[in-house]
Amino acid sequence: MTGLALGLDAGGSGTKWTLFGGGQPLTRGVTLPLTAALLGTGAGAAALAALAGALPAHPEVVHAGLPGLSAGTPAAESAREVLARALDLPTARVSVEGDLDLAYRAHLAPGAGILLYAGTGSIAYHVARDGSVIRAGGRGYRLGDEGGGFSLGRAALRWVTDALDAGAVPPSPLADEVAGVTGGLDWDTLRAFAYGTPGAAALAALAPAVGRAADRGDGVADALLDEAARSLADLAGRVRARVGPLPITATGGALRVSPRFPAALARHLPGVTVTWRDHAEVAARFAATR
């Protein structure tokens, strides 16, 4: 194949990729987590090697959205160089931007609204017509990310460990779902799960367990989704207070864990539009135009 464009939507839970050619997406996949902070580390090298090995054909041009990155900065230039080496391309054929800039472009024109994103982390994001950015949240799992997948997983583990402190974890759908992911509900197992993988990925992997438990009628899980929705609505409100009553579009993998999560968000944030688009495909289409 020739004339292929590769789009990357990288993140703390995985890196989505799409190969685009002949005016349409040809194939796609998901590989290891990748962020700007991981570039230059062993985990970043492993993620890039996995990505290169997963591609069925060699792209001619690449565009990537990376968490923790701003286009036009020295860090962005360094990221371009690292990606170019990993994918055996000239640096000029690689472009990068922040994952939120890519997501905003996928859903909204500059100045048109507020993007509320709930993936591993969470953020409310507005790009003005002049390109300036107004945001709330997005500070990473050590400082915030309330309402995202990491915070849902952390809340579930806190519920389990609080129950352990009280003597035992009560039988429930949430207990069953957490145990199915962690391998058990004893402290040694939970500790190894929570601290065995650096970063936010391990706890974020528990978010779908919360969603499945809520779908099974678990009241605790449902309350965790409601609290996460309240946190997301608060983020959106902070940005709206600064930019005015613009429409809000919500997206991100965390909102997919259960239909109860978008429903809760709509209760706390009336008028929100919840939608999903393939950001990796958007990146690939952008690369193809170059």
Sequence and secondary structure as in RCSB ss.txt:
>XXXX:A:sequence
MTGLALGLDAGGSGTKWTLFGGGQPLTRGVTLPLTAALLGTGAGAAALAALAGALPAHPEVVHAGLPGLSAGTPA
AESAREVLARALDLPTARVSVEGDLDLAYRAHLAPGAGILLYAGTGSIAYHVARDGSVIRAGGRGYRLGDEGGGF
SLGRAALRWVTDALDAGAVPPSPLADEVAGVTGGLDWDTLRAFAYGTPGAAALAALAPAVGRAADRGDGVADALL
DEAARSLADLAGRVRARVGPLPITATGGALRVSPRFPAALARHLPGVTVTWRDHAEVAARFAATR
>XXXX:A:secstr
  S EEEEE  SS EEEEEEETTEEEEEEEES   GGGTTSHHHHHHHHHHHHH SS  SEEEEEETT  TTSHH
HHHHHHHHHHHTT  GGGEEEEEHHHHHHHHH  TTS EEEEESSSEEEEEE TTS EEEEE   TTT  TTSHH
HHHHHHHHHHHHHHHHT     HHHHHHHHHHS SSHHHHHHHHHHSSSSHHHHTTHHHHHHHHHTT HHHHHHH
HHHHHHHHHHHHHHHHHH S  EEEE GGGGS THHHHHHHHHSTT EE    HHHHHHHHHHH 
